[in-house]
Amino acid sequence: MARQRWQEWAENEENLSVLAAWARAGQTDEEIAKAIGISRSTLSEWKKKHEPIRKALSTGKDFANRLVENSLFKMSLGFHVTVKKVFKVKTVEFGPDGKRKGEKEELQTAEETEYIKPDTRAIMFYLKNKMPNEYREKLLPSEGGEDGENVGMVIMNEAMAGQIKKLMEKEKEKQNAEQR
């Protein structure tokens, strides 16, 4: 097929849904343009001139960003997840005389709730981006590195240092408990 026409994408609900899905999946404009069979600059022009295309792509990307943000937030707090597990059940049959007649094995499933512990990196990333005035790192140049390198020092406020200390202590306690 030669050139794609913008009408095929702007006036067709299925195609608009496909555009939104690609954007939700995290594809870049360049990847989307390639999938359509047009150049990146043509897609940019379509977005400028045609509201349905612009909306489909921005809504999809905004939705994907919110999903990722929500996942980051969950990882910062920790969460419970239900997991299906498969196990083998063995049944032994006995006759009226008490002698073993046979045995039967079958697979069964059960649900188990597991706790996913908070991720320290997710916590730090979230705080630094959502509250940058309180949780930011500053690198100050200092001297004394090997081979004349500048060595940086991280400066943080008391709240951030206290939280990191608590997280490190909890992590150390968990590791000690796991080793026992």
C-alpha positions as CSV (number, residue, x, y, z in Angstrom):
1,M,0.0,0.0,0.0
2,A,1.3,3.4,-0.9
3,R,0.6,6.4,1.4
4,Q,-1.8,6.0,4.3
5,R,-4.5,8.6,4.5
6,W,-5.3,10.3,7.8
7,Q,-9.0,9.6,7.3
8,E,-8.4,5.9,7.8
9,W,-7.2,6.6,11.2
10,A,-9.1,9.7,12.3
11,E,-12.6,8.6,11.2
12,N,-12.4,4.9,12.1
13,E,-13.1,4.0,15.8
14,E,-11.3,0.7,15.5
15,N,-8.2,2.4,14.2
16,L,-8.4,5.1,16.9
17,S,-8.6,2.3,19.5
18,V,-5.5,0.7,18.0
19,L,-3.6,4.1,18.2
20,A,-4.6,4.4,21.9
21,A,-3.6,0.8,22.6
22,W,-0.2,1.4,21.1
23,A,0.3,4.5,23.1
24,R,-0.9,2.7,26.3
25,A,1.6,0.0,25.6
26,G,4.3,2.6,25.7
27,Q,5.2,2.8,22.0
28,T,6.9,6.0,20.9
29,D,5.5,8.2,18.2
30,E,8.2,6.9,15.9
31,E,7.2,3.3,16.5
32,I,3.5,4.1,16.0
33,A,4.3,5.9,12.7
34,K,6.3,3.0,11.5
35,A,3.5,0.6,12.4
36,I,1.0,2.8,10.4
37,G,3.5,3.0,7.5
38,I,4.2,6.8,7.7
39,S,7.1,8.9,8.8
40,R,7.3,10.4,12.3
41,S,6.9,13.9,10.9
42,T,3.7,12.9,9.1
43,L,2.3,11.5,12.4
44,S,3.2,14.9,14.0
45,E,1.3,16.7,11.3
46,W,-1.7,14.4,11.7
47,K,-1.7,15.1,15.5
48,K,-1.6,18.9,14.9
49,K,-4.4,18.8,12.3
50,H,-6.7,16.0,13.5
51,E,-8.2,16.1,17.0
52,P,-9.3,12.4,17.1
53,I,-5.8,11.2,16.4
54,R,-4.2,13.6,18.9
55,K,-6.8,12.6,21.6
56,A,-6.3,8.8,21.0
57,L,-2.5,9.1,21.3
58,S,-2.5,11.5,24.3
59,T,-5.3,9.6,26.1
60,G,-3.4,6.3,25.6
61,K,-0.1,7.7,26.9
62,D,-1.8,9.5,29.8
63,F,-3.5,6.3,30.8
64,A,-0.3,4.3,30.6
65,N,1.5,7.0,32.7
66,R,-1.2,6.7,35.3
67,L,-0.9,2.9,35.4
68,V,2.8,3.1,35.9
69,E,2.5,5.8,38.5
70,N,0.0,3.7,40.4
71,S,2.3,0.7,40.2
72,L,5.2,2.8,41.6
73,F,2.9,4.0,44.4
74,K,1.9,0.4,45.2
75,M,5.6,-0.7,45.2
76,S,6.4,2.1,47.6
77,L,3.8,1.0,50.1
78,G,3.9,-2.8,49.7
79,F,0.8,-4.8,48.8
80,H,-0.9,-8.2,49.0
81,V,-1.4,-10.3,45.9
82,T,-3.4,-13.5,45.5
83,V,-1.5,-16.3,43.8
84,K,-3.0,-19.5,42.5
85,K,-0.8,-22.5,43.3
86,V,-1.1,-26.0,41.9
87,F,-0.4,-29.1,44.0
88,K,-0.7,-32.8,43.7
89,V,-3.2,-34.7,45.9
90,K,-2.8,-38.4,46.4
91,T,-5.8,-40.5,47.5
92,V,-5.4,-44.0,48.6
93,E,-8.4,-46.4,48.4
94,F,-9.0,-49.3,50.8
95,G,-11.3,-52.2,50.3
96,P,-13.8,-53.5,52.9
97,D,-11.2,-55.9,54.2
98,G,-8.8,-52.9,55.0
99,K,-6.4,-53.8,52.2
100,R,-5.2,-51.2,49.8
101,K,-7.1,-51.3,46.6
102,G,-5.3,-48.5,44.7
103,E,-4.3,-44.9,44.7
104,K,-5.2,-41.9,42.6
105,E,-3.3,-38.7,42.0
106,E,-4.9,-35.4,40.8
107,L,-3.8,-31.8,40.5
108,Q,-5.7,-29.2,42.5
109,T,-5.4,-25.5,42.8
110,A,-5.6,-23.2,45.8
111,E,-5.2,-19.5,46.3
112,E,-2.6,-18.1,48.7
113,T,-2.1,-14.4,49.6
114,E,1.4,-13.2,49.5
115,Y,2.8,-9.9,50.7
116,I,5.1,-8.0,48.4
117,K,7.3,-5.8,50.5
118,P,7.9,-2.1,49.8
119,D,10.8,-1.4,47.4
120,T,13.3,1.1,48.9
121,R,14.2,2.4,45.4
122,A,10.6,3.0,44.5
123,I,10.1,4.9,47.8
124,M,13.1,7.1,47.1
125,F,12.2,7.7,43.5
126,Y,8.6,8.6,44.4
127,L,9.5,11.0,47.1
128,K,12.2,12.8,45.1
129,N,9.8,13.3,42.2
130,K,6.6,14.1,44.2
131,M,8.2,16.3,46.9
132,P,11.5,17.5,45.4
133,N,11.9,20.4,48.0
134,E,12.0,17.9,50.9
135,Y,13.6,14.9,49.2
136,R,16.4,15.9,46.8
137,E,20.0,15.0,46.5
138,K,22.6,17.6,46.0
139,L,26.1,16.7,44.8
140,L,28.7,19.0,46.1
141,P,32.2,18.8,44.6
142,S,35.0,18.0,46.9
143,E,38.6,17.2,46.5
144,G,40.6,14.2,47.5
145,G,39.4,11.6,45.0
146,E,41.8,9.1,43.4
147,D,43.8,10.4,40.5
148,G,42.6,14.0,41.0
149,E,38.9,13.1,40.5
150,N,36.2,15.2,42.0
151,V,34.2,13.2,44.6
152,G,30.6,14.2,45.2
153,M,28.9,14.2,48.5
154,V,25.1,13.6,48.9
155,I,23.3,16.2,51.1
156,M,19.8,15.3,52.4
157,N,17.5,16.8,54.9
158,E,16.9,15.2,58.4
159,A,13.5,13.8,57.4
160,M,15.0,12.0,54.4
161,A,18.0,10.7,56.3
162,G,15.8,9.5,59.1
163,Q,13.5,7.6,56.7
164,I,16.4,6.0,54.9
165,K,17.9,5.0,58.2
166,K,14.6,3.4,59.3
167,L,14.3,1.6,56.0
168,M,17.9,0.3,56.3
169,E,17.3,-0.9,59.9
170,K,14.1,-2.7,58.8
171,E,15.8,-4.3,55.9
172,K,18.7,-5.5,58.2
173,E,16.2,-7.0,60.6
174,K,14.5,-8.9,57.8
175,Q,17.8,-10.2,56.5
176,N,18.8,-11.3,60.0
177,A,15.4,-13.0,60.5
178,E,15.8,-14.8,57.2
179,Q,19.3,-16.1,58.1
180,R,18.0,-17.7,61.3
